[in-house]
Amino acid sequence: MDNSIFSLDGKVAIVTGASRGLGQYFGRALARAGADLVITSRQIQALGEFKAEVESLGRRALPLQLDVREYDSIRQMAARVQEHYGRIDILVNNAGCNVRKPGIEITWEDWNLVLNTNLRGTFFVAQAVAKHMIARQYGRIINIGSVTSVFGYAGLAPYCASRGGVKQLTMSLADDWGKFGITVNCLAPGWFRTDQNREMYEDHDWLEYLIDRIPLKRPGAPDDLAGTVVFLASDASEYITGQTILVDGGISTGATRALPREKG
């Protein structure tokens, strides 16, 4: 097989929400595969260290301020990328947030924050970038979902609704933009430790319970996402679109904690 189909040399990739966590996992993988990056955050100063890291890999990195809840911010970001690089090949639509509360306690503001960031923001960033991709008849859009795109969990009502919506949105946009040479897929991570969920991983009982439910018997590690995001960003996936690919160690199989053996 010609491994060059996995190369991202000469490509330009936008990674939203790149100041920490999964966004940086995705950005590192794309840079190592050869892509130049656009990295975004609501606070541009939070991108300085990651910009230096990407450049140490021999790739270019353009940090931009982006608030996916603001339409003008989205449009300005896409225009700035086009002006700077002259092309947009790849979008990793990663920016997101969460509110953990029992359903009965979710406020109107909680709901709007999560849905406007994770779902509305994902759509309008994709739309702004797709306008430039359509002109070139080429693009790879990777919407970041979650195992909650297909599973529901208590205490995560807005988040589950938003990630389920990302899955459905991905299929719609794949059908809409396929004729322009654009693929749209959803990469859905399982349980990965990030700043957003760090406190949960400090609960030993919860972590033990989680690991028991994962067939591969461990939470995700940063490099576990690298192969899939590079695959979806590359020409190796040119006939794959509208799909949700779970990178979750198998937790979506529905595995449950083993019952203790009876004594005696």
C-alpha positions as CSV (number, residue, x, y, z in Angstrom):
1,M,0.0,0.0,0.0
2,D,1.2,3.5,-0.8
3,N,1.5,5.1,2.6
4,S,1.6,8.6,1.1
5,I,-2.2,8.6,1.1
6,F,-1.9,9.2,4.9
7,S,0.5,12.1,4.4
8,L,-0.8,15.7,5.2
9,D,2.2,17.4,3.7
10,G,1.1,20.7,2.2
11,K,-2.3,20.7,3.9
12,V,-3.7,23.4,6.2
13,A,-5.7,22.2,9.1
14,I,-7.9,24.3,11.5
15,V,-8.2,22.9,15.0
16,T,-10.7,24.8,17.2
17,G,-10.5,24.7,21.0
18,A,-6.7,24.0,20.8
19,S,-5.6,25.7,24.1
20,R,-5.8,22.3,26.0
21,G,-7.0,18.8,26.1
22,L,-8.3,17.0,23.0
23,G,-7.7,19.9,20.7
24,Q,-4.0,19.7,21.4
25,Y,-4.0,15.9,20.9
26,F,-5.6,16.4,17.5
27,G,-3.2,19.2,16.6
28,R,-0.1,17.3,17.4
29,A,-1.2,14.3,15.4
30,L,-1.9,16.5,12.3
31,A,1.3,18.4,12.6
32,R,3.3,15.2,12.9
33,A,1.6,14.0,9.7
34,G,2.8,17.1,7.9
35,A,0.0,19.6,8.2
36,D,0.4,23.3,8.9
37,L,-2.1,24.4,11.6
38,V,-4.5,27.1,12.6
39,I,-5.1,26.8,16.3
40,T,-7.9,28.7,18.0
41,S,-9.1,29.6,21.4
42,R,-11.4,32.2,23.0
43,Q,-8.2,33.5,24.7
44,I,-5.5,33.8,22.1
45,Q,-2.8,34.2,24.8
46,A,-3.5,30.6,25.9
47,L,-2.1,29.3,22.6
48,G,1.4,30.5,22.9
49,E,3.0,27.4,24.3
50,F,1.2,25.1,21.8
51,K,2.2,27.3,18.9
52,A,5.8,26.9,19.9
53,E,5.4,23.2,20.3
54,V,3.9,22.9,16.8
55,E,6.7,25.0,15.3
56,S,9.3,22.7,17.0
57,L,7.9,19.9,14.9
58,G,8.8,21.9,11.8
59,R,5.3,23.0,11.0
60,R,3.7,26.4,10.8
61,A,1.0,27.4,13.4
62,L,-1.3,30.4,13.2
63,P,-3.0,31.2,16.5
64,L,-6.4,33.0,16.2
65,Q,-9.0,34.2,18.6
66,L,-12.3,32.4,18.1
67,D,-15.6,32.3,20.1
68,V,-17.8,29.7,18.4
69,R,-20.8,31.3,20.1
70,E,-20.3,34.5,18.1
71,Y,-21.2,34.5,14.4
72,D,-18.9,37.4,13.5
73,S,-16.0,35.7,15.3
74,I,-16.5,32.6,13.2
75,R,-16.6,34.4,9.9
76,Q,-13.6,36.5,10.8
77,M,-11.6,33.5,11.7
78,A,-12.3,31.7,8.4
79,A,-11.5,34.8,6.4
80,R,-8.3,35.3,8.2
81,V,-7.2,31.7,7.6
82,Q,-7.9,32.0,3.9
83,E,-6.0,35.3,3.7
84,H,-3.0,33.9,5.6
85,Y,-2.6,30.5,4.0
86,G,-4.7,30.8,0.8
87,R,-6.4,27.5,1.5
88,I,-8.3,25.4,4.0
89,D,-8.0,21.7,3.6
90,I,-9.0,20.3,7.0
91,L,-11.3,21.4,9.9
92,V,-11.3,19.6,13.2
93,N,-14.4,21.1,14.9
94,N,-13.4,20.5,18.5
95,A,-14.4,23.5,20.6
96,G,-16.8,22.5,23.3
97,C,-18.0,22.8,26.9
98,N,-20.0,20.9,29.4
99,V,-22.2,21.4,32.5
100,R,-22.6,18.5,34.9
101,K,-25.8,18.7,36.8
102,P,-28.9,16.5,37.5
103,G,-31.5,17.1,34.8
104,I,-33.8,18.8,37.3
105,E,-31.2,21.4,38.1
106,I,-30.3,22.4,34.5
107,T,-31.0,26.1,33.9
108,W,-32.0,27.9,30.7
109,E,-28.6,29.5,30.7
110,D,-26.8,26.1,31.2
111,W,-28.7,24.6,28.2
112,N,-27.9,27.6,25.9
113,L,-24.3,27.6,26.9
114,V,-23.7,23.9,26.0
115,L,-25.9,23.8,22.9
116,N,-24.7,27.1,21.5
117,T,-21.1,26.0,21.9
118,N,-21.2,22.3,21.0
119,L,-23.9,22.2,18.3
120,R,-24.7,25.6,16.9
121,G,-21.0,26.5,17.0
122,T,-20.0,23.3,15.3
123,F,-22.5,24.0,12.5
124,F,-21.5,27.6,11.8
125,V,-17.8,26.9,11.9
126,A,-18.3,24.1,9.4
127,Q,-20.4,26.4,7.2
128,A,-17.9,29.2,7.2
129,V,-15.0,26.9,6.4
130,A,-17.0,24.9,3.8
131,K,-17.5,28.0,1.7
132,H,-13.8,28.1,1.1
133,M,-13.6,24.4,0.6
134,I,-16.4,24.4,-2.0
135,A,-14.4,26.9,-4.1
136,R,-11.5,24.4,-4.3
137,Q,-13.8,21.3,-4.6
138,Y,-11.9,19.6,-1.7
139,G,-12.2,19.4,2.1
140,R,-12.1,17.2,5.1
141,I,-14.4,18.2,8.0
142,I,-14.0,16.2,11.3
143,N,-16.7,17.1,13.8
144,I,-15.8,16.0,17.3
145,G,-18.5,14.1,19.0
146,S,-18.3,11.8,22.0
147,V,-19.5,8.4,23.2
148,T,-22.5,10.4,24.3
149,S,-23.3,10.9,20.6
150,V,-24.8,7.3,20.9
151,F,-25.2,6.8,24.7
152,G,-27.0,8.8,27.3
153,Y,-25.6,9.4,30.8
154,A,-27.3,10.9,33.8
155,G,-26.2,14.4,34.8
156,L,-25.2,15.3,31.2
157,A,-28.5,16.2,29.5
158,P,-27.4,19.2,27.5
159,Y,-24.1,17.6,26.6
160,C,-25.7,14.4,25.4
161,A,-28.2,16.4,23.4
162,S,-25.5,18.4,21.8
163,R,-23.3,15.5,20.9
164,G,-26.2,13.5,19.6
165,G,-27.0,16.5,17.5
166,V,-23.4,16.6,16.1
167,K,-23.8,13.0,14.9
168,Q,-27.0,13.8,13.0
169,L,-25.6,17.1,11.8
170,T,-22.5,15.3,10.4
171,M,-24.8,13.0,8.3
172,S,-26.7,15.9,6.9
173,L,-23.7,17.9,5.9
174,A,-22.0,14.9,4.4
175,D,-25.0,14.5,2.1
176,D,-25.1,18.3,1.4
177,W,-21.5,18.8,0.6
178,G,-20.3,15.5,-0.8
179,K,-20.8,16.8,-4.4
180,F,-18.2,19.4,-3.7
181,G,-15.5,16.9,-2.8
182,I,-15.9,17.5,0.9
183,T,-16.2,14.6,3.4
184,V,-17.8,15.2,6.8
185,N,-17.3,12.7,9.6
186,C,-17.7,12.6,13.3
187,L,-14.8,11.4,15.5
188,A,-16.3,10.3,18.9
189,P,-13.9,9.8,21.7
190,G,-14.7,7.7,24.8
191,W,-13.3,8.5,28.2
192,F,-10.1,10.6,27.9
193,R,-8.7,12.5,30.8
194,T,-8.7,16.3,30.2
195,D,-8.8,19.4,32.3
196,Q,-12.6,19.4,32.0
197,N,-13.0,16.0,33.7
198,R,-9.8,15.9,35.8
199,E,-11.8,15.7,39.1
200,M,-13.6,12.6,38.1
201,Y,-10.3,10.8,37.4
202,E,-9.2,11.6,41.0
203,D,-12.1,9.5,42.3
204,H,-10.5,6.0,42.6
205,D,-13.9,4.2,42.9
206,W,-15.3,5.9,39.8
207,L,-12.1,5.2,37.8
208,E,-12.2,1.5,38.8
209,Y,-15.8,1.3,37.8
210,L,-15.0,3.0,34.5
211,I,-12.1,0.7,33.7
212,D,-14.3,-2.4,34.4
213,R,-16.7,-1.2,31.7
214,I,-14.0,-0.7,29.0
215,P,-13.1,-3.9,27.2
216,L,-9.5,-2.8,26.7
217,K,-9.3,-2.1,30.5
218,R,-8.0,1.5,30.5
219,P,-9.1,5.0,29.7
220,G,-8.0,6.6,26.5
221,A,-4.5,8.0,26.1
222,P,-3.6,11.0,23.8
223,D,-2.0,8.8,21.1
224,D,-5.1,6.7,20.8
225,L,-6.8,9.4,18.8
226,A,-3.9,10.2,16.5
227,G,-4.4,7.4,13.9
228,T,-8.1,8.1,13.5
229,V,-7.9,11.9,13.1
230,V,-5.0,11.6,10.6
231,F,-6.9,8.9,8.7
232,L,-10.1,11.1,8.5
233,A,-8.0,14.1,7.5
234,S,-6.1,12.3,4.8
235,D,-6.8,11.0,1.3
236,A,-6.9,7.5,2.8
237,S,-10.5,8.3,3.8
238,E,-11.7,9.9,0.6
239,Y,-14.7,7.4,0.2
240,I,-15.8,7.7,3.8
241,T,-18.3,10.3,4.8
242,G,-21.3,10.8,7.1
243,Q,-19.8,8.3,9.6
244,T,-19.4,8.4,13.3
245,I,-16.2,6.6,14.4
246,L,-16.0,5.7,18.1
247,V,-12.5,5.7,19.6
248,D,-13.6,4.5,23.0
249,G,-11.8,1.3,24.0
250,G,-15.0,-0.6,23.3
251,I,-17.2,1.0,26.1
252,S,-19.9,1.4,23.5
253,T,-20.3,-2.3,23.4
254,G,-22.3,-1.9,26.6
255,A,-20.0,-3.9,28.8
256,T,-20.9,-3.9,32.4
257,R,-19.1,-4.4,35.7
258,A,-18.5,-8.1,36.4
259,L,-20.5,-9.5,39.4
260,P,-18.4,-10.5,42.4
261,R,-18.0,-14.3,42.8
262,E,-20.0,-15.8,45.6
263,K,-18.1,-16.8,48.7
264,G,-17.9,-20.4,49.9
